[in-house]
Amino acid sequence: MSGSILKLVAMISMLIDHTAAATLRFMSMNATQVQVYNLMRDIGRMAFPIYCYLLVEGFLHTTDVKKYLTRLGLFALLSEIPFDLAITGKVLEFGHQNVFFTLFLGLVSIWVVDFIQKKRLPVTGYVVVFICLCTAWMLKTDYAYTGVLVIIVMYLLRRKKVLAFLAGCGLLLLFYGTGELPALVGIIFVALYNGRRGLNLKYFFYLFYPVHLALLAIVREIIIR
């Protein structure tokens, strides 16, 4: 399984999760609809750890980390209003920031760790990592500092992909409880990953995030009205 296929798996998982969060959650649900809602959210649990794993892979293979960071930062800003509209129904809501912010701070963190391991930075460089963790917590990004820790752990265990993914899911379970158990299903797809990029659909995957959130917000408004 190539990286592009693995991204598609994460993307579909995320779409199912966000469809429930952006539509069903705003409606009065009967018992059956509640079960469907919970199932859709469970399916979505594996999206984040897969994206974290792919971020580490992207870092290991990129030729320009600064450009990588710029893309993540740009789409974090572009996605915030669609994210708020879809998840909270408000144009801007600062109680919860989109996942691109978490991925951005995670990438900064593993870049610093990489510099320290290669002895291009003193151990005091971990102060930057601590700042990233604090920033994720203060901004209340998706999965907050736990998400950044997941990325760091996956980077540290990068030579053993299955263990890296399991360790990342273990952190999610530790901090968020058994609700994250469905994330472990993602291990099947990560185990099949062949280390190759596959189709170059980079900007499709970036654009999909804000576009699908905006569309879900529009669909919800149509349904509710």
C-alpha positions as CSV (number, residue, x, y, z in Angstrom):
1,M,0.0,0.0,0.0
2,S,1.5,3.3,-1.1
3,G,1.5,6.6,0.9
4,S,-1.2,8.1,-1.3
5,I,-3.5,5.1,-0.7
6,L,-2.8,5.3,3.1
7,K,-3.8,9.0,2.9
8,L,-7.0,8.1,1.1
9,V,-7.9,5.7,3.9
10,A,-7.3,8.4,6.5
11,M,-9.2,10.9,4.4
12,I,-12.3,8.6,4.1
13,S,-12.1,7.9,7.8
14,M,-12.0,11.6,8.6
15,L,-14.8,12.4,6.2
16,I,-17.1,9.8,7.9
17,D,-16.2,11.2,11.3
18,H,-16.7,14.9,10.3
19,T,-20.0,14.1,8.6
20,A,-21.3,12.8,11.9
21,A,-19.8,15.7,13.9
22,A,-21.0,18.4,11.5
23,T,-24.5,17.1,10.7
24,L,-26.0,14.5,13.0
25,R,-24.6,16.1,16.2
26,F,-26.8,19.2,15.5
27,M,-30.0,17.2,15.0
28,S,-32.4,15.5,17.3
29,M,-31.5,11.8,17.1
30,N,-33.5,8.7,17.9
31,A,-31.8,5.6,19.4
32,T,-30.9,4.2,16.0
33,Q,-29.4,7.5,14.8
34,V,-27.3,7.8,17.9
35,Q,-25.9,4.3,17.2
36,V,-25.1,5.4,13.7
37,Y,-23.5,8.6,15.0
38,N,-21.3,6.7,17.5
39,L,-20.2,4.2,14.8
40,M,-19.2,7.0,12.4
41,R,-17.2,8.7,15.1
42,D,-15.5,5.4,16.0
43,I,-14.5,4.9,12.3
44,G,-13.0,8.4,12.4
45,R,-10.7,7.6,15.3
46,M,-8.0,6.0,13.1
47,A,-7.6,9.1,10.9
48,F,-5.5,11.2,13.3
49,P,-2.8,8.5,14.1
50,I,-2.5,7.7,10.4
51,Y,-2.0,11.3,9.6
52,C,0.6,11.6,12.3
53,Y,2.4,8.6,10.9
54,L,2.3,10.1,7.4
55,L,3.6,13.4,8.8
56,V,6.7,11.6,10.1
57,E,7.1,9.8,6.8
58,G,6.8,13.1,5.0
59,F,9.5,14.7,7.3
60,L,11.8,11.8,6.6
61,H,11.5,12.1,2.8
62,T,11.0,15.9,2.3
63,T,13.8,17.9,0.6
64,D,12.6,21.1,2.2
65,V,11.2,21.1,5.8
66,K,10.6,24.8,5.7
67,K,8.3,24.5,2.7
68,Y,6.5,21.6,4.4
69,L,6.0,23.8,7.5
70,T,4.8,26.7,5.4
71,R,2.2,24.5,3.7
72,L,0.9,23.2,7.1
73,G,0.8,26.7,8.6
74,L,-1.0,28.2,5.6
75,F,-3.7,25.5,5.5
76,A,-4.0,25.7,9.3
77,L,-5.1,29.3,8.8
78,L,-7.2,28.7,5.7
79,S,-9.0,25.8,7.4
80,E,-10.0,27.5,10.6
81,I,-13.2,29.2,9.5
82,P,-14.5,26.1,7.6
83,F,-13.5,24.0,10.7
84,D,-15.4,26.3,13.1
85,L,-18.4,26.5,10.8
86,A,-18.6,22.7,10.5
87,I,-17.9,21.7,14.1
88,T,-19.4,24.6,16.1
89,G,-21.7,26.4,13.7
90,K,-19.8,29.7,14.3
91,V,-17.6,31.7,11.9
92,L,-14.8,31.9,14.4
93,E,-14.6,30.0,17.7
94,F,-11.4,29.9,19.6
95,G,-12.2,27.1,22.0
96,H,-10.9,24.4,19.5
97,Q,-8.5,24.8,16.6
98,N,-8.2,22.5,13.6
99,V,-5.8,19.6,13.3
100,F,-3.4,21.4,10.9
101,F,-2.2,23.4,13.9
102,T,-1.4,20.2,15.7
103,L,0.5,18.8,12.7
104,F,2.4,22.1,12.3
105,L,3.6,22.0,15.9
106,G,4.4,18.3,15.7
107,L,6.5,18.9,12.6
108,V,8.4,21.7,14.4
109,S,9.0,19.4,17.4
110,I,10.4,16.5,15.4
111,W,12.6,18.8,13.3
112,V,14.1,20.1,16.6
113,V,14.5,16.5,17.9
114,D,16.2,15.6,14.6
115,F,18.7,18.5,15.0
116,I,19.4,17.5,18.6
117,Q,20.0,13.8,17.6
118,K,22.4,14.9,14.8
119,K,24.2,17.2,17.4
120,R,23.4,20.3,15.5
121,L,21.6,21.7,18.5
122,P,22.3,21.3,22.2
123,V,20.0,19.4,24.4
124,T,18.5,22.7,25.6
125,G,16.8,22.7,22.2
126,Y,14.1,20.6,23.8
127,V,12.9,23.9,25.2
128,V,11.4,24.5,21.7
129,V,9.6,21.2,21.9
130,F,8.2,22.1,25.3
131,I,7.0,25.5,23.9
132,C,5.3,23.6,21.0
133,L,3.5,21.3,23.6
134,C,2.4,24.4,25.6
135,T,1.3,26.2,22.5
136,A,-0.9,23.2,21.4
137,W,-2.4,23.2,24.9
138,M,-3.1,26.9,25.0
139,L,-4.5,27.1,21.5
140,K,-6.6,24.0,22.2
141,T,-5.7,22.4,18.9
142,D,-7.2,19.1,17.8
143,Y,-5.8,16.5,20.2
144,A,-3.7,19.4,21.8
145,Y,-0.3,18.5,23.3
146,T,-1.2,14.8,23.2
147,G,-1.3,15.0,19.4
148,V,2.2,16.6,19.3
149,L,3.5,13.9,21.7
150,V,2.0,11.2,19.4
151,I,4.0,12.7,16.5
152,I,7.2,12.8,18.5
153,V,6.9,9.2,19.7
154,M,6.2,8.0,16.2
155,Y,9.3,9.8,15.0
156,L,11.5,8.3,17.8
157,L,10.2,4.8,16.8
158,R,10.3,5.5,13.1
159,R,12.4,2.4,12.2
160,K,9.6,0.1,13.5
161,K,6.4,1.3,11.8
162,V,4.0,-1.1,13.6
163,L,5.5,-0.3,17.0
164,A,5.5,3.4,16.2
165,F,1.8,3.4,15.3
166,L,0.9,1.2,18.4
167,A,2.8,3.6,20.7
168,G,1.0,6.6,19.2
169,C,-2.4,4.9,19.7
170,G,-1.3,4.0,23.2
171,L,-0.8,7.6,24.1
172,L,-4.2,8.5,22.7
173,L,-5.7,5.7,24.9
174,L,-3.8,6.9,27.9
175,F,-5.0,10.5,27.6
176,Y,-8.4,10.1,26.0
177,G,-9.6,6.7,27.3
178,T,-11.1,3.7,25.6
179,G,-13.0,5.9,23.1
180,E,-9.8,5.9,21.1
181,L,-9.7,2.0,20.9
182,P,-11.0,2.0,17.3
183,A,-7.9,3.9,16.2
184,L,-6.0,0.6,16.5
185,V,-7.8,-0.6,13.4
186,G,-5.4,1.7,11.5
187,I,-2.5,-0.7,12.3
188,I,-3.8,-3.0,9.5
189,F,-3.3,-0.2,6.9
190,V,0.1,1.0,8.3
191,A,1.4,-2.6,8.3
192,L,0.6,-2.8,4.6
193,Y,2.4,0.5,3.8
194,N,5.3,-0.1,1.4
195,G,7.2,3.1,2.0
196,R,6.5,4.5,-1.4
197,R,4.7,7.8,-2.1
198,G,2.4,6.5,-4.9
199,L,0.4,9.1,-6.8
200,N,1.4,12.7,-6.3
201,L,-1.9,14.1,-4.9
202,K,-0.3,16.4,-2.4
203,Y,-2.4,19.5,-2.9
204,F,-5.6,17.4,-3.3
205,F,-5.1,16.1,0.2
206,Y,-4.4,19.6,1.6
207,L,-7.4,21.2,-0.1
208,F,-9.7,18.4,0.8
209,Y,-9.6,19.4,4.5
210,P,-11.0,22.9,4.3
211,V,-13.3,22.2,1.3
212,H,-15.0,19.2,2.8
213,L,-15.6,21.0,6.1
214,A,-17.1,24.0,4.3
215,L,-19.4,21.7,2.2
216,L,-20.5,19.9,5.4
217,A,-21.4,23.2,7.0
218,I,-23.5,24.1,4.0
219,V,-25.2,20.7,3.9
220,R,-26.1,21.0,7.6
221,E,-27.7,24.4,7.1
222,I,-29.7,23.1,4.2
223,I,-30.9,20.0,6.2
224,I,-31.7,22.0,9.4
225,R,-33.7,24.6,7.5
